[in-house]
Amino acid sequence: MTSVLGAFEVTEIKPDFRKMTVINSLLFSQSVLYEAEQPALFMFDCGSQLYLWQGWIPSESEAEDPESPTAITTGSGKVRWHAERRAAMQTMLEYRKAKYGNPVPAAKLVWAGNESKEFINYFPQWV
């Protein structure tokens, strides 16, 4: 989920462990979240719950190119990040209503590094 090119875009990521013949709720690896360019936003539809996982703002020493237009280390970069977070939450709420109607499943916000047991139980392993 990103608006780097001006419009907020959502891209589906296919699960690592998907097999059409096997029911498996443990579809993604933690590395998908933590190896993505940060800050990152991921929405997970787990059926009974929806999660919006929010990454972190890299420090200037972590940033690959602090001069890049996508860099978050500036004041305008932080404003853009907060706008993306709002757009991601709005997208998740609209998705939830369109897919599930009423009653809708719970929607929860998850911060990188503060994942609940309930959230990490959807992953095959978590370190």
N, C-alpha and C positions, 0 to 999 in steps of 0.2 A: 504494500500500500504506500503510494507516494504521490506527491504533487510537484516533483522537481521540474517537470516540463510544463507547468502552468495549470494543467487539469489534474484533479485527483484521480489516480488510476489504481485499480486493484488487479493483481495477477494471481491466478490460482497456481499453487505449487502442488505437484503430484506427490503423494506419500512415498517414502522410501520402501516401505514394507507391504505395499498393497498387492494382494493376491485376490482375484475375483472369486476363487473357489473357497476361500477361507474367511470366516468372520473374525476380524481382528481390530479392536479399538486402539491398539498401540501402533499407530501408523507413522509417526514422525520421530526423527531423532533430535536430540537436544542441539546437535551441531547446526541444524537448519537455522535455529534462532541465534546462537552465539557466534556463528561464522558469517552471518549476513553483515553487510556494510551497516554501520550504526550511525545514527539512531535508526532503528527499524520498527516496523509495525506488522504484526501478524494476527489474523483473526482465525480462530479455531471453532468450527461448528462440531460440537461433540454430541449433538442430539438433544440431550436433556439440559445442556448449558452451552452458552456461547462465551468465548474468551477473547479479549483483545489484549495481546501481549505487547508491551512497549519496551523497546530497548533503552539504551542509555546514550547520553550525549558524550562523545569522546572528548577527552581533554586535548589541549593543543598538542601535547607530545604524542598522543595516540592518533590524531588526525593524519590521514595519508597526505593530503594536500590542503593546508589551512587556507590557501588562496582560492581554492575551487569555489565555484558558485553554489555548490551543494554543501559547503562547509557549514557546520552549526556553531562554530566557536565564536561567531560574531553576534552582536545584538540582533541584527536582522535574521540571522540564521536561527536563533532561538525563537523569534516570533514565528518564523515559518514552521518550525518544529511543533509549536503549540497549535498552529492552525491545522497542521497535518493530523495531530492527535484528535482534535475536534472533528475533523472530516472523517477520520477512521471510525470514531465512535458513532457518528451520525450514520455512516454507511452500515455499520453493524446493526444498529437499531432498525434501519429501513429493511435490511436483508432479513432480519428476524421476523418482522411483521409480514413481509411479502412471502416468506417461505412457510411460516408456521401459523399465521393468522392469530386466532385467540383460542386458548390461552397461549401465550408466548413463553419459551424457556427463559431462564435467568440469563442475564448478560453481565459478565464480570470483567473487571479491569485487572490485569496482571502486570506488575513491574519486574523487569529483569533483575534477578538476584533476590527477589522477594516472592518467588512462586510458591503457591500453597501446595500441600500434599494432594489436595483434590485435583489440581491442575497437572502436577508432575506424574500422577498416576496414569495419564493418557499416553505416556512415553514409555518405550520398552526399558530404558535405563536412564538414570539421571545422576550426574556427578557434580 
